[in-house]
Amino acid sequence: MKKLLAVVLALMSLCLMLGIGLAEETPAGPVSEELVIDEITVQKLWVDDIPVLYQLPEGNPDELKLCIFLSGLGGTKESLVQYLPYISSRGYLGVVFDNYTHGERAPLKADGTQMVRSEISGRAFSNMYRYGWPILGQTVLDVSKVIDYFIDNFGVSPEVVMGGRSMGGDISISAAGIDTRIVRIAPFITTPDWLRPGMHDLGTGEIMDPGMPDSYAQFFYDNFNPIVNLSRYKRGIPMLMVLGELDKHIPPENAERFKENLARIAPDAAAKIQISYTLGKAHAIPDDVNFVFDWLLLGTPVPDPQPVPQQ
């Protein structure tokens, strides 16, 4: 026993002399895999339970900046890969991930298979307040978690820009209200009012019953709905809301009312909100979105933002 102890002590002394720590491990960096989606090469990793796709910027910029873009209800991160080359070509690390209960995070059905897009959307529209509000709220929290991850592991700038389509746009507005690292947002066909007054069915065109929330869903509404938490936007967050002139699913009046209400308590902050209408479009993004990304990523002025026509 004494001989064994002497050997162990000798080995420890040798390790100390050579600068070797017996219990020291090499820190592990981000573990990602390379994928090709729609002929676009991206990297995939997991931030806890959140599947993330990203693309690094071209070249070797002095400062690594982060842009997050999210999908609408029922959408997936894969449907957003088309935007990553444009984002990365403007010097940003582009990130897309699945909203809560979407894509690879979709709930399991009784037969063990995951819900598909139509089932996710169908459940949400059956009671938007009960099922839709938790998707919004949980994904808002996910945004901050993803920002933390890319700051800690990639050294990105703590000033983040963000955007999204439809529900993804709603999430970007809410996230900017609670996470001050988000300094600029560009939401498409979006609403800052989770009550969605005047919401019509995309298929039938009929007015929709938004349902009733349970206490779980109500928590997210009370804490994250932008229009009832206006004070969070007094800091003045530049926003470019691009809305469909004929949108009856998310009526543009919701965004106009948000800006008007904010102007009553913080006119300078409200002045940083631009609303541009896509004429002739309903619940659809413009055919050419480059001007929106140029505004978001480069600060390029919006060319002739269209006002809503007077009725």
Secondary structure as UniProt FT lines:
FT   HELIX           2..18
FT   TURN            22..23
FT   STRAND          33..37
FT   TURN            38..39
FT   STRAND          40..47
FT   TURN            48..49
FT   STRAND          50..55
FT   STRAND          65..70
FT   TURN            73..74
FT   HELIX           77..83
FT   HELIX           84..89
FT   TURN            90..91
FT   STRAND          92..97
FT   TURN            100..101
FT   HELIX           103..105
FT   TURN            110..111
FT   HELIX           117..126
FT   HELIX           128..132
FT   HELIX           133..154
FT   STRAND          160..165
FT   HELIX           167..178
FT   TURN            180..181
FT   STRAND          182..188
FT   TURN            194..195
FT   TURN            197..198
FT   TURN            202..204
FT   HELIX           215..224
FT   HELIX           226..228
FT   HELIX           230..233
FT   TURN            234..235
FT   STRAND          239..244
FT   TURN            245..246
FT   HELIX           253..265
FT   HELIX           267..270
FT   TURN            271..272
FT   STRAND          273..278
FT   TURN            279..280
FT   HELIX           290..298
//
